[in-house]
């Protein structure tokens, strides 16, 4: 946490990007009680989060479930988690931050409360000349972002599960997901781990065999949701209503009926609309169904993440499920979604 990050600063920022929805008069009394206390949601800025926020607003799921929430974006991989630790926010519903479990192990009063996108929406792109399989990455430069960040960690796990020696690959930090992809397009790296949003790009890159992470790492949860311990006690009903709204959103997002609304939300979120990218995301959502209206995670799924992080050295010890996770709100929300 940087010294300049404070609750007051966060709340000033929240005024710049607020989405506040009062409880609907049609909401069930249980949900209305949950809406009596506002939930502050924090997320990273970015196209995918902005698309979800726009679609949530358009479809009115907060109103349907009686959610009273404000949404604010905080940049940086650790930004949302830091905001929750500072008491400036209550919950992050969609996060690819892979330091959550290590921060909890270090004493952060936070619990994983569920999942956002469960399947890893990543694959490995390469220049088409020499690389066809993961084994061909030996001696090559692979753009993955920061050391032991999400992309690097997932590539190390992928190589491990395929029985390949990751030490023979030159992993380099080229920045963000999109910047890693751009580095390969420019010839600054031989391959990269990047978003499936690039699958329709006309850039000459190819997807190498056995490298679709949603298939190669089926037990790996891509995005977690986490909340402060205090919010789980003091705002539990509000969290239940909130998670029900997201469960309904995810269920709708994976249905054919959502196509027009999804594209409209993405147009709203993206300054210069990229139809090819939007189509790639839409196709993935429809064919792979990476979300679930039941946001809860099992002890096995949490255990897999712990083992993976211990294996790469970013987590020192394994804790019990109860020490790191609380699925009570997610399970209650699943009953409301039906």
N, C-alpha and C positions, 0 to 999 in steps of 0.2 A: 504494500500500500504506500503510495507516495504521500509525503507529509502534507501536501496541499490539497489532498482529496478529503473533503468533509461532507457531512450530511447536508449542510446548508448549500454548498456548491452544487451538490447533486440535485437538490430540490429547485434551485434556480434554473438548472439545465432542463429539468422536467417540464418547466413552463414553456419551453421552446418546442417540445414534442409531446404534447399530452393527449391521451385518449381516455376520457373519463365518461363512463356510462353508468347512469343511475339504474337502480333496480326497476325492472319492468313491473307494471301493475298486474301483468298476467303471470308473473313468476310464482312458483309454489312458495308457501310461507317459509319452508325450510331454507330455500334459496334466498328469499328476501332477508332473512336474518343474517345469512352469510354476507349479503351485500351491504349491511349496515356499516361495516368497517372496510375502508378502501384498501385495496391491495396495490402496492407499487411493484410493477413488473419492469425488469431491466433486461436489455439485450444489446448485442453488438450491432452497430450499423452495418448495412450490407443489403444487397439486392434480395436475397432469399428471405431474410427476416422482414424486410420492408414489404415484400409481396404477401407474406403471411399476415402482417398487420393490416394491410389494405383489404385483404380478403375477409379477415375477421370483422373489420369495420363494416364492409359492404353487406355481409351476410347477417350481421346483427346477433351473433351468438352470445355476446356479452349480455345483451338485453334479454335474450331468450332464457338464459340461466340466472338472471338477476345479479350479474357481476358488476361491482363498482371498482373500476381499475383505472390506473394511469400507467402509460407505457413510456419509457424513456430509453434512449440509446446512449451507451457509454462505449467509446472506442477502446481498442486494445484487448488482447487475449484475456488478460486478468481483470479488465474493467468491471464487468458485471459481478464477478465474485467479490471483488474488493468493495463494491457498493453495498452488497448484502452484508458483508462482514462489518462495514461501518454503520450499519443500521439505517442506511439511506434507501434501501430497497428491501423487498420481502422475498421475491422469487425471480428466478430466471427460467423461462419455460423452454428455451431452445439454445443449447450451448455445445459447441465443439471443444470447449476448453478441457484439455486433458490433465490439468493439474488439480482437479476437484478432489480426488481421493487423497492425494498427497497433502493438500492443504487441510483436509479434515483430520488426517493422521497427525498433523502438526498442531492440532488444537482448535481449528476453526469451528465455530458453533453453527454448522451448516449440515444439512442432510440431502442426499439425492432423493428426490421425491417421485421420479418417473423418467420417462423418455420423451424426446422430441421425435426426430427421425431415427428409427431403429436400425435400418440397413445403411451401410456405408455407401454414400453416393459418390464414390471415387473410383478412378481407374488409372492405369498407367499408359500415358501417351509417349510415343517415341518417333524419332525421325525414321523414315521407312527404309533406309539403306541396309543396316546390319542387324537391327534388333527385331526379333520375332517372338522371343519367349523371355521369361524372367531370367533364365540362365544366361542369356545373351547380355545381361547388364554387367557381367563381370568385366572390370576394368573401365567401365563407362561412368560418365558424370550424370547423376540423377538429381534433379532439383526437387527439394522437399520442404523448404522453409527452415525455421530455426531447429537446431539440434534438440532432439527429444520433444519437439513440438508434435502436434497431432499427425501431420503428414509423415514426418520422419518415423515416429513411433509405429504407425500403421505399416509403413514399408518394412521396418525391421521385423514386425510380427508376421507379415506376409512371407518374407524370405525364410523366416524360421519355420513356419508351417509347411513351406514347400521344400524344406531340407536344403536350403541354399545358404552359402556363407556371405552374410551381409558385409563383412569386413573387406571383401574383394570389390565392393562397389564404392565409388566416390560420391557420397551424398553431400550436396552443397545447399547452402541457404540462399535462395533467390528471392526471398520475400513471401508474399501471400500466395494463396492458391492460384489466382489468375496470373500473378507475376511469374510463378514457376512454369506455367504453361507457355507464357509469352517467351520465356528464356529458351525453350526448346524450339519454338517457331523461329526465333532469331538465330538459332545455331549456337547459343551460349551454353547449352547443355544437351546431352544425348537423349534424355528421357525425363519424365516428371510424373509425380503423383498429383492428380488434379481432378476437379469436379467433372461430373458427367454432363454438366451444362455445355461443355466444349465438344460433345460427341458429333454435333452437326456442323462444326466449323469447317470452312473450306480452306484449311491451312496446310494440307499435305501430310499431317501427322497420322499415325496409325495407333490403334489400341493393341497392345501385345497380348498374346494368349495367356490364359490363366491369371489375368491381373485385374479382373473386375472384382473389386473388394467386397461388394455385397454377396458375391458368390464364393469367393476364396476365403472370406472371414465371416461366415454366417452367424457365428456366436457373438460377434463384436457389436456392441451398441454404439452407434455413430454419435448421437447427441443425447445428453442427459438434461433433465430439469432438476434444479436444486433450490432449496429455500432455507431460510434461517431457522434455527431451532425455536426462536421466539415466535416466529410467524406460525409454525406448526402447532403451537400451543394457543396463542392469542387470536389467531385469524384462521383457524382450521376450517370453519364453515365457508369462509370466503375462498380459501384455497380449493375446497371441494368444488364449489361452483365454477371457479376459474378453470380447473382441470377438466371439468365436464364440457365447458365451452371449447377448449382446445381439442378434446376428444371428438366432439361433433365436427369441428373444423377439419380435422385430419380425415375423418370418415367421408366427409363431403368432398374433400380435395382429391380423394382417390376414386371418385365416382365419375362416370362419363358426363353426368349432368353439370359438372363444375367447369367444363372446358372454357366456355365463354367468360365466366366470372374470373377464372384464373388468368386468362390472357389480359383481361381488362385490368385486373389488380397489378399485373406485372407492368403493363403500360404506364400505370399510375406511379409505380415505384421506380421505374427506370427512365432516366433522363432521355436517353436515345434508345428506343425500343429495339431489342435484338430478337427477331422472330425465331431465328434458328435455335438460339439458346433456350427460349421459352418452350419451343417444341420438344427439345431434348429433355427438359425437366418434366414436361407434361407426359411424354412417352414413358419416362422412368416411373413416374408416380402411378401410371395406369398399369404398366406391365409388372412392375416389381412390388407394388404396394408397400412402400418402405415405412409407412406410419401405422399406427393402430389407434382405434378409438379408446382402447384400454391402455392407458399410459404406464401402468405399473410394470416394474421389473422384478425378476426373480432373484433369489440368492445366487443361483447359478450364473445368471447374466452379470451380476455385480462381481462375483468371484472371478469370472473370466477377465474382466477389466483389471481387477487387482493383480491377477497372475501376469497379465501382459505388461503392466507398468512395473511390477517387481522384476520381470525378466529383462527389461531394458534399463533398469536402474533408477527410474524416476520415482518409485515408491519403495520405501524401506521395509514395510511390514504389512501383513494382512490382518485386517480387523474383522470382527463379526459383522454380519449383515445389519444388526440393530444399531451398531455403532456408527455406521456410515449411511444408512438408508432408512426411510420411513415411507411406506407405500399406503398408509391409511387413507390419505386424501385421494390418491389415485384410484384406490379400490372403491371408495364411496362414490367417486365421480363416474366410474364405469357403470354403476347401477343406475345412475341418473340418465346417462346417454342411452342405455338400453341396447 
